[in-house]
Amino acid sequence: MRTQVAIIGAGPSGLLLGQLLNKAGIDTIILERQTSDHVLTRIRAGVLEQVCVDLMDEVGVGQRMHHEGLVHGGFDLLFKGQRHRIDLNRLTGGKNVMVYGQTELTRDLMDARKASGLSTIYTAGNLTVHDFDSHQPRVRYEEDGVKGKKANEIECDFIVGCDGFHGVCRASVPSGALREFEKIYPFGWLGMLSESPPVHEELIYANSPRGFALCSQRSQTRSRYYLQVPLTDKVQDWSDEAFWQELRLRLDPKAREQLVTGPTIEKSIAPLRSFVTEPMRFGRLFLAGDAAHIVPPTGAKGLNLAATDVKYLSSALIECYEEKSEAGIDHYSERCLRRIWRAERFSWWLTSLMHRFPENGEMGQKFQEAELDYLINSEAGSRSLAENYVGLPLDFGE
């Protein structure tokens, strides 16, 4: 087989890139080691910046998002038992965020690709990438993920790794060709998806002496809650009753009174890390999304950064094919990394501000509360928080 661009990974970044390239008449094949059903079982964040919303509209799959998504013009910071609203709309000149689950966004992109008759190969097992340092890259895989079953090879012009942190693409880059920066946080997020109405119409970020908590939602009838927990905790350690009780202890009196519990759909613990790979291009292999960077979920930047990556990359590849210029692909990594490090800084800062670090003791808690007090009482501080939260413009600083 032959295609122009082979995309590894059928998550939101790979599917979005495929739609952007298809719109420009560039042929793609997407390969995914899991089944499509498995891809849709991945529970992820759901706060979309305007750049992500605009890209969904650009590729013609934003209708359901606009119908079912929840537009938020602000969020609450909770500390010392009181909530304070950050008015995103006012502080950023009219910008909002959209709450729409990543699973639903992925489903929309998946359905659009299928309806267009574009090629996506699921259960592509033992996948390997070759010769990406030449002008004839190749991808090899085995059908249905069965070792020894029919082997296939795809010739292409470019390979894009949208295959996540544990994917094959970054791991295939020769040793010494990249630098990796990583920070592991000493806690995780215990998340619960519940069939219950949200406790509040907007998100609540809670700084509590007992640890961080987040009240989020997926719809008017489905809620997503998180608790900061030690990395040693296991999901089975937390009954639903224990989760709800601990959540109440980290909320303000009004939120505790309004909290409605319901059946649990999913419960899991996710560790927190900051991770960046430099560079993001190796010959004709490009990395995008979680394959190149991970951010703590506190600032809701993961999916939005991935969307920015594929926007930059699609523009560069279109320029390469239409104008026979490699200027865009030559600057892809540098352009992405400037934005990535800004988002990494913001996510690290907000994580450090909102979570309990036992080694910092009571003084650390006091420092956090003092900074939060400054943020809500300073127009400049609130605006900086709001601008970073809704997402900096694509051309910021360029």
VEXDREN-2710 file (C-alpha; in Angstrom, 1 decimal):
% VEXDREN-2710
k/r/px/py/pz
1/MET/0.0/0.0/0.0
2/ARG/1.0/3.6/-0.4
3/THR/-0.3/6.9/1.0
4/GLN/1.0/10.4/1.4
5/VAL/0.9/10.6/5.2
6/ALA/0.7/7.6/7.6
7/ILE/-0.8/8.6/10.9
8/ILE/-0.1/6.3/13.9
9/GLY/-2.9/6.6/16.5
10/ALA/-6.6/7.0/16.1
11/GLY/-7.2/9.2/19.1
12/PRO/-8.4/12.8/18.7
13/SER/-5.1/14.2/17.5
14/GLY/-4.6/11.6/14.8
15/LEU/-8.3/11.8/13.6
16/LEU/-8.3/15.6/13.6
17/LEU/-5.0/15.7/11.6
18/GLY/-6.6/13.2/9.2
19/GLN/-9.6/15.4/8.6
20/LEU/-7.5/18.6/8.1
21/LEU/-5.3/16.8/5.6
22/ASN/-8.2/15.2/3.8
23/LYS/-9.9/18.6/3.4
24/ALA/-6.8/19.7/1.6
25/GLY/-6.8/16.7/-0.7
26/ILE/-3.9/14.9/1.0
27/ASP/-4.2/11.1/1.3
28/THR/-3.8/9.6/4.7
29/ILE/-4.0/6.2/6.4
30/ILE/-4.5/6.0/10.2
31/LEU/-3.3/3.0/12.0
32/GLU/-4.4/2.1/15.6
33/ARG/-3.2/-0.9/17.6
34/GLN/-6.5/-1.0/19.6
35/THR/-10.1/-1.6/18.5
36/SER/-12.3/1.4/17.8
37/ASP/-14.5/0.4/20.8
38/HIS/-11.4/0.4/23.0
39/VAL/-10.5/3.9/21.8
40/LEU/-13.9/5.2/22.8
41/THR/-13.7/3.7/26.3
42/ARG/-10.8/6.1/27.2
43/ILE/-12.2/8.6/29.7
44/ARG/-10.4/11.9/29.3
45/ALA/-10.8/15.5/30.0
46/GLY/-13.4/17.7/28.4
47/VAL/-12.6/21.4/28.6
48/LEU/-12.0/22.8/25.1
49/GLU/-10.3/26.0/24.2
50/GLN/-11.6/28.1/21.4
51/VAL/-8.8/26.9/19.1
52/CYS/-10.0/23.4/19.5
53/VAL/-13.6/24.3/19.0
54/ASP/-12.6/26.3/15.8
55/LEU/-10.7/23.3/14.4
56/MET/-13.7/21.0/14.9
57/ASP/-15.8/23.5/13.0
58/GLU/-13.1/23.8/10.3
59/VAL/-13.3/20.1/9.5
60/GLY/-17.1/20.1/9.6
61/VAL/-17.7/18.0/12.7
62/GLY/-18.7/20.6/15.3
63/GLN/-22.5/20.3/15.0
64/ARG/-23.1/17.9/17.9
65/MET/-20.5/19.7/20.0
66/HIS/-22.3/23.0/19.7
67/HIS/-25.7/21.3/20.4
68/GLU/-24.6/19.3/23.5
69/GLY/-21.5/21.1/24.7
70/LEU/-21.7/23.4/27.7
71/VAL/-20.2/26.9/27.2
72/HIS/-18.5/28.2/30.3
73/GLY/-17.7/31.9/30.8
74/GLY/-15.9/31.3/34.1
75/PHE/-15.0/28.9/36.9
76/ASP/-14.8/29.0/40.7
77/LEU/-11.7/28.9/42.9
78/LEU/-12.4/27.5/46.4
79/PHE/-10.0/28.1/49.3
80/LYS/-10.4/28.7/53.0
81/GLY/-14.0/27.5/52.7
82/GLN/-15.2/30.1/50.2
83/ARG/-15.6/30.2/46.5
84/HIS/-14.5/33.0/44.2
85/ARG/-15.5/33.2/40.5
86/ILE/-12.9/33.9/37.8
87/ASP/-14.9/35.7/35.0
88/LEU/-13.2/34.4/31.9
89/ASN/-15.5/36.2/29.5
90/ARG/-14.9/39.6/31.1
91/LEU/-11.2/39.2/31.7
92/THR/-10.4/38.0/28.2
93/GLY/-12.6/40.2/26.1
94/GLY/-15.4/37.7/25.5
95/LYS/-13.6/34.4/25.4
96/ASN/-15.1/31.2/26.9
97/VAL/-14.3/27.5/27.1
98/MET/-16.5/24.6/26.0
99/VAL/-17.1/21.5/28.2
100/TYR/-17.5/18.6/25.8
101/GLY/-16.1/15.1/26.6
102/GLN/-13.0/14.0/24.7
103/THR/-14.8/10.7/24.1
104/GLU/-17.6/12.4/22.3
105/LEU/-15.2/14.6/20.3
106/THR/-13.3/11.4/19.3
107/ARG/-16.6/9.7/18.3
108/ASP/-17.5/12.7/16.1
109/LEU/-14.2/12.6/14.3
110/MET/-14.3/8.8/14.0
111/ASP/-17.8/8.9/12.5
112/ALA/-16.8/11.7/10.0
113/ARG/-13.8/9.7/8.8
114/LYS/-15.9/6.6/8.3
115/ALA/-18.6/8.5/6.5
116/SER/-16.0/9.9/4.1
117/GLY/-14.7/6.4/3.3
118/LEU/-11.2/7.2/4.5
119/SER/-8.9/4.4/5.6
120/THR/-8.4/3.6/9.3
121/ILE/-6.8/0.3/10.2
122/TYR/-7.7/-0.9/13.7
123/THR/-5.9/-3.7/15.6
124/ALA/-2.7/-3.0/13.7
125/GLY/-0.4/-5.2/15.7
126/ASN/3.4/-5.3/16.1
127/LEU/3.5/-1.9/14.3
128/THR/7.0/-0.6/13.4
129/VAL/8.2/2.5/11.6
130/HIS/11.2/2.5/9.3
131/ASP/13.5/4.7/7.1
132/PHE/12.0/8.0/8.4
133/ASP/15.4/9.5/8.0
134/SER/15.1/9.0/4.2
135/HIS/12.6/10.2/1.6
136/GLN/10.9/6.7/1.6
137/PRO/9.5/6.1/5.1
138/ARG/7.6/2.8/5.7
139/VAL/5.2/1.4/8.3
140/ARG/4.9/-2.3/8.9
141/TYR/2.1/-4.0/10.9
142/GLU/0.3/-7.3/11.3
143/GLU/-3.4/-7.7/10.7
144/ASP/-5.7/-8.0/13.7
145/GLY/-2.8/-7.7/16.1
146/VAL/-2.0/-11.4/15.7
147/LYS/1.7/-12.1/15.6
148/GLY/2.6/-14.2/12.6
149/LYS/-0.6/-13.2/10.8
150/LYS/-0.3/-11.5/7.4
151/ALA/2.3/-8.7/7.5
152/ASN/1.6/-5.5/5.6
153/GLU/3.8/-2.5/4.6
154/ILE/2.7/1.0/3.9
155/GLU/5.0/3.3/1.9
156/CYS/4.5/7.0/2.5
157/ASP/6.0/10.5/2.3
158/PHE/5.7/11.3/6.0
159/ILE/4.9/9.5/9.3
160/VAL/3.1/11.2/12.1
161/GLY/3.2/9.7/15.6
162/CYS/-0.1/10.5/17.4
163/ASP/0.3/7.3/19.4
164/GLY/0.6/8.7/22.9
165/PHE/3.2/8.6/25.7
166/HIS/3.8/4.8/25.4
167/GLY/3.6/4.7/21.6
168/VAL/6.1/3.2/19.1
169/CYS/7.0/6.4/17.3
170/ARG/9.0/8.3/19.9
171/ALA/10.5/5.0/21.0
172/SER/11.8/4.4/17.5
173/VAL/13.9/7.5/17.4
174/PRO/17.6/6.7/17.7
175/SER/19.1/7.1/21.1
176/GLY/20.6/10.5/21.7
177/ALA/18.5/12.2/19.0
178/LEU/16.1/13.7/21.5
179/ARG/16.0/15.2/25.0
180/GLU/13.3/14.4/27.5
181/PHE/12.2/16.6/30.4
182/GLU/10.0/15.1/33.1
183/LYS/8.5/15.9/36.4
184/ILE/6.6/13.3/38.4
185/TYR/4.2/14.6/41.0
186/PRO/3.8/12.7/44.3
187/PHE/0.0/12.2/43.9
188/GLY/-2.6/11.2/41.5
189/TRP/-6.2/12.1/40.7
190/LEU/-9.0/9.7/41.7
191/GLY/-11.7/10.4/39.1
192/MET/-15.3/9.3/39.2
193/LEU/-17.8/9.7/36.4
194/SER/-21.3/9.7/37.9
195/GLU/-24.9/9.6/36.5
196/SER/-25.9/12.7/38.5
197/PRO/-26.5/16.4/37.9
198/PRO/-23.4/18.6/38.4
199/VAL/-23.1/20.3/41.8
200/HIS/-22.5/23.7/40.0
201/GLU/-23.1/25.0/36.5
202/GLU/-19.4/25.8/36.2
203/LEU/-16.2/24.0/37.3
204/ILE/-15.0/24.3/40.9
205/TYR/-11.3/24.0/41.6
206/ALA/-10.8/23.4/45.4
207/ASN/-7.7/24.0/47.5
208/SER/-8.3/22.2/50.8
209/PRO/-6.0/21.3/53.6
210/ARG/-7.2/17.7/52.9
211/GLY/-6.0/18.0/49.3
212/PHE/-7.2/19.2/45.9
213/ALA/-10.7/18.5/44.5
214/LEU/-12.3/19.3/41.2
215/CYS/-16.0/19.4/40.4
216/SER/-16.7/19.1/36.6
217/GLN/-19.4/17.8/34.3
218/ARG/-20.0/16.1/31.0
219/SER/-23.7/17.2/30.6
220/GLN/-26.6/18.5/32.6
221/THR/-27.1/15.0/34.0
222/ARG/-23.6/13.5/34.1
223/SER/-20.8/14.7/36.5
224/ARG/-17.1/14.2/36.7
225/TYR/-15.4/14.6/40.1
226/TYR/-11.7/14.3/41.1
227/LEU/-9.8/13.9/44.4
228/GLN/-6.1/14.3/45.0
229/VAL/-4.9/11.0/46.4
230/PRO/-1.5/9.4/47.2
231/LEU/0.2/7.4/44.5
232/THR/0.0/4.4/46.8
233/ASP/-3.8/4.4/46.7
234/LYS/-5.7/1.8/44.6
235/VAL/-9.2/2.3/43.1
236/GLN/-10.4/-0.7/45.1
237/ASP/-9.5/1.2/48.3
238/TRP/-12.2/3.7/47.5
239/SER/-15.8/2.8/47.8
240/ASP/-18.4/5.1/46.3
241/GLU/-19.5/6.1/49.8
242/ALA/-15.9/6.9/50.8
243/PHE/-15.4/9.0/47.6
244/TRP/-18.6/11.1/48.2
245/GLN/-17.8/11.6/51.9
246/GLU/-14.2/12.8/51.1
247/LEU/-15.5/15.1/48.4
248/ARG/-17.9/16.7/50.8
249/LEU/-15.1/17.4/53.2
250/ARG/-13.2/19.3/50.6
251/LEU/-16.1/21.5/49.4
252/ASP/-17.7/24.6/50.8
253/PRO/-21.0/24.4/52.8
254/LYS/-23.2/25.5/49.8
255/ALA/-21.6/22.9/47.5
256/ARG/-22.0/20.2/50.1
257/GLU/-25.6/21.0/50.4
258/GLN/-26.2/20.9/46.6
259/LEU/-24.2/17.8/45.9
260/VAL/-26.3/15.0/44.4
261/THR/-24.8/11.5/44.4
262/GLY/-25.6/8.9/41.7
263/PRO/-24.6/5.7/40.1
264/THR/-20.9/5.4/39.2
265/ILE/-20.1/4.9/35.5
266/GLU/-16.3/4.8/35.8
267/LYS/-13.7/5.2/38.5
268/SER/-9.9/5.4/38.0
269/ILE/-6.7/6.9/39.3
270/ALA/-4.4/8.8/37.0
271/PRO/-0.8/9.8/38.0
272/LEU/0.3/13.4/37.3
273/ARG/3.4/14.3/35.3
274/SER/4.9/17.0/33.2
275/PHE/6.8/15.7/30.2
276/VAL/8.3/17.3/27.0
277/THR/10.3/15.8/24.2
278/GLU/12.6/18.0/22.1
279/PRO/12.6/18.1/19.1
280/MET/9.3/16.9/17.7
281/ARG/10.6/16.1/14.2
282/PHE/13.1/13.5/13.1
283/GLY/13.6/13.4/9.4
284/ARG/10.1/12.6/8.0
285/LEU/8.7/11.4/11.3
286/PHE/6.7/14.0/13.4
287/LEU/5.4/13.7/16.9
288/ALA/2.2/15.3/18.0
289/GLY/0.0/15.3/21.2
290/ASP/0.8/13.0/24.0
291/ALA/3.6/11.3/22.0
292/ALA/5.6/14.5/22.5
293/HIS/4.3/16.1/25.7
294/ILE/2.2/15.4/28.8
295/VAL/0.7/18.1/31.1
296/PRO/-0.9/17.7/34.5
297/PRO/-4.7/17.8/33.9
298/THR/-5.2/20.7/36.3
299/GLY/-5.1/23.3/33.5
300/ALA/-7.0/21.2/30.9
301/LYS/-4.3/21.7/28.4
302/GLY/-3.6/18.1/27.0
303/LEU/-6.2/17.8/24.3
304/ASN/-5.9/21.5/23.4
305/LEU/-2.1/21.3/23.0
306/ALA/-2.6/18.3/20.7
307/ALA/-5.1/20.2/18.6
308/THR/-2.6/23.0/18.2
309/ASP/0.2/20.6/17.2
310/VAL/-1.9/19.1/14.4
311/LYS/-3.0/22.6/13.2
312/TYR/0.6/23.7/12.9
313/LEU/1.6/20.3/11.3
314/SER/-1.3/20.2/8.9
315/SER/-0.5/23.7/7.7
316/ALA/3.2/22.8/7.2
317/LEU/2.3/19.6/5.3
318/ILE/-0.2/21.4/3.1
319/GLU/2.5/24.0/2.3
320/CYS/4.9/21.3/1.5
321/TYR/2.6/19.6/-1.0
322/GLU/1.0/22.7/-2.5
323/GLU/4.0/25.1/-2.6
324/LYS/6.9/22.6/-2.6
325/SER/8.3/24.4/0.4
326/GLU/9.6/22.7/3.5
327/ALA/9.8/25.9/5.6
328/GLY/6.8/24.9/7.6
329/ILE/7.9/21.4/8.4
330/ASP/11.4/22.7/9.2
331/HIS/10.0/25.1/11.9
332/TYR/7.2/22.7/13.1
333/SER/9.1/21.6/16.2
334/GLU/10.3/25.0/17.3
335/ARG/6.9/26.6/16.7
336/CYS/5.1/23.9/18.7
337/LEU/7.5/23.9/21.6
338/ARG/7.2/27.6/22.3
339/ARG/3.5/27.1/22.9
340/ILE/4.0/23.8/24.7
341/TRP/6.4/25.2/27.3
342/ARG/4.0/28.1/28.0
343/ALA/1.2/25.5/28.7
344/GLU/3.6/23.3/30.7
345/ARG/4.5/26.3/32.9
346/PHE/0.8/27.2/33.4
347/SER/-0.2/23.6/34.2
348/TRP/2.8/23.2/36.6
349/TRP/1.9/26.5/38.3
350/LEU/-1.8/25.8/38.8
351/THR/-1.0/22.2/40.0
352/SER/1.5/23.6/42.5
353/LEU/-1.0/26.2/43.6
354/MET/-4.0/24.0/44.1
355/HIS/-2.6/20.7/45.5
356/ARG/-1.5/19.7/49.0
357/PHE/2.2/19.0/49.2
358/PRO/2.7/17.3/52.6
359/GLU/6.4/18.1/52.7
360/ASN/5.6/21.9/52.6
361/GLY/3.6/21.6/55.8
362/GLU/1.2/24.3/57.1
363/MET/3.4/27.1/55.8
364/GLY/3.1/25.8/52.3
365/GLN/-0.7/25.9/52.7
366/LYS/-0.5/29.5/53.9
367/PHE/1.6/30.5/50.9
368/GLN/-1.0/28.9/48.6
369/GLU/-3.8/30.7/50.3
370/ALA/-2.0/34.0/50.2
371/GLU/-1.3/33.7/46.4
372/LEU/-5.0/32.7/45.8
373/ASP/-6.1/35.7/47.8
374/TYR/-3.8/37.9/45.6
375/LEU/-5.2/36.4/42.4
376/ILE/-8.8/37.0/43.2
377/ASN/-8.2/40.6/44.4
378/SER/-5.8/41.6/41.6
379/GLU/-7.2/42.5/38.2
380/ALA/-3.8/41.7/36.6
381/GLY/-3.5/38.4/38.5
382/SER/-7.0/37.3/37.6
383/ARG/-6.5/38.3/33.9
384/SER/-3.3/36.4/33.6
385/LEU/-5.0/33.3/35.0
386/ALA/-8.0/33.7/32.7
387/GLU/-5.9/34.3/29.6
388/ASN/-3.8/31.2/30.1
389/TYR/-6.9/29.1/31.0
390/VAL/-8.9/30.0/27.9
391/GLY/-5.7/29.5/25.8
392/LEU/-3.3/31.9/24.2
393/PRO/-3.8/32.8/20.5
394/LEU/-2.2/30.5/18.0
395/ASP/0.1/33.3/16.9
396/PHE/0.9/34.6/20.4
397/GLY/4.5/35.9/20.6
398/GLU/5.2/35.2/16.9
END
